[in-house]
Amino acid sequence: MWQRIKNGLEVRIGLEDLINTKLKNYTVPRNTNIFYTLGGVALVAFIIQAISGFFLLIYYVPHSEHAFRSVQYIMTVAPFGWLFRLMHVVGSNLLVAVIFLHMLSVFFMGSYKKPRELTWIVGWLMLLVTLTFCLSGYLLPWSQLSYWTTTVVTAMPTAFPYVGDYIANLLRGGEFVSGITLNRFFALHVAFLPPLLVGLMVIHVFLIRRIGLSSPPFDESAEEARPWTEYRHVSYPNGNSFYPYFVLKELYMVALYLVVMFFVITFLPTLFLPEASNIPANPLRTPAYIKPQWYFLAPYQMLKLIPNKFLGISMQIALIGTFLLWPFFDTKKERNILKRPLLLATFTASLLLWVVLTMWGRSS
């Protein structure tokens, strides 16, 4: 039966030729390391999020009077509901961590330089969409923690004169977080963001395959060192085949990702579900301490340190814009960051500052 199916596909789409040209004959640099696999791991992580989210939608009710109870039903009654919810919660945090590591490795290895500026920009847009995914999904359980965290976040635009109140009211659907806010965030999380992220993902993969995978700058190939005066596809005649060499390396990292996910689910199930996440939302009772997710702690602590909220938010928007357009600011041909002490010192100091602000925000 399988051979008949294979022969049928061979006649109609040239399956063997497709495998040879797109997998076996497609080569990658010989000295690629595990950091090159993080993009593929992020893709698998997103697929896991989509599948687990689909099963959660079967029982979830996006209504302010039923949302919290429906989540509790998923956790306690629905068959394997607890597993799919924990996979979704833990997976969202691990997905952000993988994307962070991916962006850091791309920056460290200078893979954003010409002609890959658009690849970097699309990757950054995917990161911003992923963070919006996390922010919109955080409100859906309608718990005390999610309600008041969303209240704090949606109040941030009010720092801008003239348009700030309008933006905040547009996000919330009124002056306060309510059932209308829940419906808007649910529509954003389920209907708007998924096709947007998939579209950016298709563009990102297209750019990588169209241009070719960049080689590590520490042992740069002769073709990579040539000046980019016209389009060309980077190929590595002496490199390794994408399949099975690179595919097996990616599968190894995906397996490691799954090990970490199920380790957290098994031994640290409440790591991303603190006590306030099991209390229904109460608009009349403000918790003593409200903190955002760990990946928002650094900008949150930065806002606390800057007395002027408008200045603090403006600085963060400027930083995002700088990183988004960084390939156009960094025009030097040298890709090896180890040969650029000033850039290496700036990169290291920025990373340490982010870690310090995150730990400070968690403990303060």
N, C-alpha and C positions, 0 to 999 in steps of 0.2 A: 504493500500500500504506500509506504513512504517513498519507495523508489519511483512509483508511478506519479506521485505528487511532484517529486523532484524533477522528473523528466518533463512533466507538463509545464512547470515553471521555467525550465531550461529552454523549451521551445518558444515560450511566450515572452520572456523578459531577459533571456540570456543570463541565468543565475550565476553560472560559473564565471563568466566574463565580469559580471558585477562584483563578485567576491574578490576576484584577482585584482581588478583595477582600483576598487575602493578600499580594500582591506590588505591584501597580501602585498601588492606592488606599491602601496602607499607607504612611504618610509618616514621615520622620525629620527631625530638626532641620536647617535649611538650613546651619548652620555646623558640622556634624560634621567632625572631623578624622580622620587615619589611625589614631589611637589607639582609635577606636571599632570598628575592624575587627579588633582583636587577638583578640577572642573568637571570631570566625569563623575566623581563622587557626589558633587553638588547636584548634578542632574538626577542621579539615582535617588538622592535624598528628597528632591522635589517630587519625584514620582511616588515615593512612599507617602509623602504628605498628601498628594492628590488622592491616592487610594484610601488611606485611612480617613481623610476628610469626607470622602464619598460615603463610607459606611456610617460615619457619625451623623451625616445629614439624614439618614433613614429615621433616626429617633429624635434629632434635635428640633426644638420648636422655637423659632425666632420671635418670641413675644415676651414682653417684660414680666408677665405673670406666670409664664410657663418655662422660660429658658433655663432658670436655675434648676427647677425640678426635673426637666428633661435631661440635663447633664448628670444629675444624681441618679436618674433612672439608668442612664448609659453605664455609669460606674458600678451600680449595684445589682441591676436586674437583667439588662440586655445581655444576651450570650456573647462573651468575649468583648463586651463593650469597654470594660476597663482597659483591656489590652490595646484596642484601637485608639482610645483617648490618650493613653500614656504614650503610645507611639507618636501620636500627633503632637502632643505637648513637648516631649523630649526631642522629637525629630525637628521641631521648629527651632529649638535652641541650638541643636547640633548643626543644622543647616546654616544658620548665621555664623557659627564658629568656623565651619568649613569654608564659607565664602570669604570671611575675614582672612583666613590663612592663605587662601588662593590669591586674593588681591595683594597681600603682603609679599608673597613669593614672586608674583608678577612684577611688583615694584622693585624688589631687591635684585631681580635678574634683568631688569631693564627691558622687559618684553613689551613695554608700552611704546617704545620708540618707533620711528618711521620704518615701515609703512603700517604699523599696527595701532595707530592712534584711535581709529574708529572702533577697533576691538576693545580697547581700554574703556572708551566712553560708554559703549553698550554694556560692558561688564559692570561699570559703576551704576548705570541706570537699573540694571537687574538687581544690584544690591539695595538700592533705594526702594524698588518695588517690593523686594523681599521684606525689608523692614516695615513697609506699609502693610504688607500681609500680616506680619506679627502684631502690629499695633491694632489693626481692625479685628483680628481674631481674638485679641486679648479681652475685648469687651463681651464677646458672645456668651461666655458662661454666666454672665450677669451676677457675679459674686461681689462681695464688698470690696475686695481688692481691685477687681477689674473695673468696677463702677467708678471708684474714686481716682484710680490711676488715669482713666480716660477723662475724668473731670479736670485733672491737673493738665494733661496734655492738650486738650482742646481749648484750654484757657490761654495757652501760650501765644496764639496769634493776636490777642488783644493788646500786646505790647506795641503793635504797629499802629500809628495814627491813621485816622480816616477809614481804612479798609479792615483793620484788625477785628473789630466787633462783627462786621459783616461776615468775614471768613469763619470766625468762631461759631456764629449762629448758623452758618451754612453747614458746618460739620455736625453740629449737635441737633440741628432741626429746631432750634429754639434757644432760649437763654440758658437752659440747664440740660444736662444729660438725662434723657428720658427714653421711653420706648421707641420714639421716632429715631433717636440716635442709634439704638440697637438695630432697627430695620435698615438704616443707611449703612452702618458698618457691615451688616450681614450681606447686603447687596454688593458692597464694595469687595468683600472678602470672597464671595462665591461667584459673582457674575462678571465683575469688571476686571479685577486684578489677574485672574488666571489666564485669560486670553492675551492680556497685555504682556505678562511674563513669558508665556509660550512664544509670542511673536518676537520678543527681544532675544529669547534663547535661540530661535531659528536663525536670526540675523547673526548672532554671536558665533554659532557653529559654522555658518556659511563663511564668515570672514576668516575663521581659523583654517578651514579646509581650502579656501580660495587662495590665501596668501601662503599658507604652510606654517607648521609649528616652528616657533623660534628655538634656536639652540641656546644652551647655557652660555653666558658671556665669558665664563672663566676659560673656555676652550672653544672660542668662536670659530665657526667654519669659514672657509674662504668666500663662499657665496654670501653669507650674512655680512661679511666685512665689505663687500662691494657697495659702492654708493648707489642709492635708490633714485635713479633719474627717470625710470619708466617701470611700468608694471611687469613683474615676473613672479612666477610661483617658485617658492623656495623648495628645492628637493635635496635629498641627501643620498646620493648613489651608494655611499659606503655605510649608510645608517642601518637601523633595524626596521623590519617590517612592522606596520601597525598591528597586523594580526599574524601570529599570536603574541609577539613580544610585548607590545604596549597594552593590548587588551588584557593579558594575564596580569600585568602589573596593576591595571585599574581594578580588576576583579579582586585582587589581593587587598587593595585599599578599601574597596566597598565592603569586603568581609570584615575588615577591621572596624569600619564605621558601624556595621551591624552589631559587632561584639560590644562596642562602647555603648550603643543605644540600649541593648538588652541587659547590659550590666547595670546601667542606671535604672532601668525599669524594674529590675529584680532586687537590687540592693539599696537603691536610693530613690524610691518611687515618689517621695515628697520633695525632692530637690528643687523642682520648678513649680511645686504646688504648695505654697506656705499655708498656714492656718486660715488666713483671711480669705483664701480662695475657696474655702468650704463653708463660708457664711453667705447667705443671700444678701443681695444689694439692699442697702437701707439709705435712701437719700437724706434722711433726717439725722443720721449718726455718722459723724466724721471720724475715721480711725485716727489713732494717735500718730502712726507713722505710715506714710505711703511712699513707696519707692517703685520706680519703673523696673523693667527687666534689666538683666545685667548688661546687655549691649547698649542700653540707653543711660547707664549710670554715669559714664564719663561726661557726656554733654549736660546731664542733669546736675552733676556736681559743679561743673563750670558755670552754669547759670546761677547756682547758689552763691558762688564766690564773687560774681560780678554784680554790684549793687543795682545797676541800671539794666532792667530786663530787655529793653529794646536794643541796647548795645550788645548784650550777651547773645541774643538770638541773631542779630545782624552779623556778628563775628562768626557764628557757627555756619550761617548760610554762605558767608565768604569762604570759609574753609572748605565746605562741600564743593563750591564752584571751583576753587583752586585745584582740588584733587581731581575733579571731573575733567578739567582742561589741562592737567599737568603735562601731558605729552607736548603741548604747544608752548609751554613755558621752559621745559627742559629740552633744549635744542642741541646740546652737545652730542657728538657722535659716540663718545665713549660709553659703552653699556655696562662695563664692569664697575660696580659700585665700590669695590675694594680699592680701585685706583682713583676714586673721587672722595677724599677724606671729608670734605665739607658736607657733601650729600649724605655720606654714611653717618656722620655725626648727627645731622638733622634727622635722618630716618630713625636712628637709635633713640635720640632724645624724645622725639614725638611718640614713639612706641612706649617708652618708659613713662612718659607723662600720661598717656592714655591708661596704662595699667595702674598708676598711682591714683588718678582721678576715679577710676572704677572701684578700687579697693576703699578709697576714702568715702565715696558715695555709698558704698555698701555698709560701712561701719558707722557713718555719721547719723 
